[in-house]
Amino acid sequence: MRDFLLLTSTFQDILRDLGLPWPEKAVIEPPKDPRHGDLATNLALVLTKQAGMPPRALAERLSAALTDKLGKLVSTDIAGPGFLNVTFAPAFWRQVVTIAEEEGERFGSSDTGHGRKIQLEYVSANPTGPLHIGHGRGAAVGDTLARVLRFAGYDVTTEYYINDAGRQMRLLGLSVYLRLREAVGLPVTWPDDYYHGDYIRDIALELLQARPELPELPEQEAEDICFRYAMNSILDGIKADLTRFHVEHQVWFSERSLVDAGKVESTLSELRERGLAYDQDGALWFASSRYGDDKDRVLRKSDGSLTYFASDIAYHADKYARGFDEALDVWGADHHGYVPRMKAAVTALGRNADTDFGVILIQLVNLLRAGEQVAMSTRSGEFVTLAEVLDEVGTDAARFMFLSRKSDSPLDFDLDLVKQRNLDNPVYYVQYAHARIAALLRRAADRGLKLPDRSDDALLAPLDAADDIALLRATERFVDAVTDAAEARAPHGISFYLMDLAGRLHSYYAATPVLGDDNALTLARLAMLRAVGRALANGLALLGVSAPDSM
């Protein structure tokens, strides 16, 4: 990116000096064959008429002007009818070392987002049971995306939407109430759609110990107490799991608060007044087909109860009313069919659904244990909790693995693999690259080789071998990786970059005697590796993963 920006701005200055406009068809990009240079441009070809000279002659003039402005940082070559190939000198790539040293923990950051206000909602699991491993993937993706966006200059607020006003919450209260009655020997009948997990029995026994009079209370009153106690107990557990997983939500937003404040009804009234909601067959419908949905959707059922969709529209209206430029939702892939109707709702709210709203879908996690896939179902209780996975593999391994694939691709989570302490384990692979660099720096210090806090041109001058330049260029790409991940709302791009950089470091380590007899070359390479370590550490921090100095 830095090479592209420098070349673009320099050519803009040159054309301004020559009295030539910047052409719409201008292209500056890497050549198909990397042997032809770092970047190539067609400027001479598309400006030949305005300049009044043949393309190759104009290319020669542009080449001379570029050399005048950038000096020894570049070399040029003219190919074919007038393509100008540009190669950056080692001195240019060496600059990344001093940039990393100066920026430290901010290395890789940018102002790409220009302070755009984003509300990022993720996890938002119904408080009807503990978080399972699928929720964990959504948590890792959402939290990492927030870190990446902030690092790229966006103003991000993270939020958990508590679904505390729907039918599932009533079933939770009823499930605990039945377990409570069962515990005191009263007859119970278990409907299939109630919650059956052992955690329901645990909550019921805790509540019974605190409120032994509950079985004697009127049924509705007892059910309400059971519901509130169970929801708060489960929410406390969810918050504890997320804290342990290094996941932060700045706002916990209650669906019930929307209903109680009348915001759902006011949103429905507004839609009705604008002719976007209508009554039919005793129900209230949203005319979502006007905005690209395949059919209209029910907002209020014929029995008077609200649908989840009605609350979701009001919730998103509230997001925009709070001043956010963009609402980003992280949903399970089973909600993919919900996206068109939500985009229709956002459009009906007067927003641009393409720029002001986004959904990141999280595909299933296939947890493998002893070669068998572990099934997960919140109702049946046959699920592996996030807490259990963290107990077994730790936060670092879990977060990295959740981000090791695109979020909309299924993920096989191999428990055996992530516990291995070798380079076959992708988590270990990246962390060990950082630890190797730290170990080299310690060994150098033991030999009396001390790096200054800031490297100057003279110290870095020995870095001109092809392997050195390749590693410098890979370090330089960290800025691009962060920017690309932020703009694409795709945090897995950071883990992909780190795997590539770690691989290059391991190969370099195996092939290059860093601590050699030439102290000048050794110091230069140590400074370079310190910059590589900075990119690794900052990238791991974005993933919420530690960067150990020894392993």
HELIX and SHEET records of a PDB file:
HELIX    1   1 ARG A    2  LEU A   18  1                                  17    
HELIX    2   2 PRO A   34  HIS A   36  5                                   3    
HELIX    3   3 LEU A   43  VAL A   46  1                                   4    
HELIX    4   4 THR A   48  ALA A   51  1                                   4    
HELIX    5   5 PRO A   55  LEU A   70  1                                  16    
HELIX    6   6 GLY A   71  LEU A   73  5                                   3    
HELIX    7   7 PRO A   90  GLU A  103  1                                  14    
HELIX    8   8 GLY A  104  ARG A  106  5                                   3    
HELIX    9   9 ILE A  133  PHE A  151  1                                  19    
HELIX   10  10 ARG A  167  ALA A  183  1                                  17    
HELIX   11  11 ASP A  198  ALA A  210  1                                  13    
HELIX   12  12 LEU A  214  GLU A  216  5                                   3    
HELIX   13  13 GLU A  219  ARG A  244  1                                  26    
HELIX   14  14 GLU A  255  ASP A  260  1                                   6    
HELIX   15  15 LYS A  263  GLU A  273  1                                  11    
HELIX   16  16 SER A  288  TYR A  291  5                                   4    
HELIX   17  17 TYR A  308  ALA A  321  1                                  14    
HELIX   18  18 ALA A  333  TYR A  338  5                                   6    
HELIX   19  19 VAL A  339  ALA A  348  1                                  10    
HELIX   20  20 LEU A  386  VAL A  393  1                                   8    
HELIX   21  21 THR A  395  PHE A  402  1                                   8    
HELIX   22  22 LEU A  415  VAL A  418  1                                   4    
HELIX   23  23 PRO A  426  ASP A  446  1                                  21    
HELIX   24  24 ASP A  457  LEU A  460  1                                   4    
HELIX   25  25 ALA A  466  GLU A  487  1                                  22    
HELIX   26  26 HIS A  492  ALA A  511  1                                  20    
HELIX   27  27 ASN A  519  LEU A  543  1                                  25    
SHEET    1   A 4 ILE A  28  GLU A  29  0                                        
SHEET    2   A 4 LEU A  39  THR A  41 -1                                        
SHEET    3   A 4 PHE A  83  PHE A  88 -1                                        
SHEET    4   A 4 VAL A  74  ALA A  79 -1                                        
SHEET    1   B 5 VAL A 251  SER A 254  0                                        
SHEET    2   B 5 ASP A 155  ILE A 162  1                                        
SHEET    3   B 5 LYS A 117  GLU A 121  1                                        
SHEET    4   B 5 GLU A 326  GLY A 332  1                                        
SHEET    5   B 5 PHE A 357  ILE A 362  1                                        
SHEET    1   C 3 ALA A 277  GLN A 280  0                                        
SHEET    2   C 3 ALA A 283  PHE A 286 -1                                        
SHEET    3   C 3 ARG A 297  ARG A 300 -1                                        
SHEET    1   D 3 GLU A 372  GLN A 373  0                                        
SHEET    2   D 3 VAL A 365  ARG A 369 -1                                        
SHEET    3   D 3 LEU A 411  ASP A 414  1                                        
END                                                                             
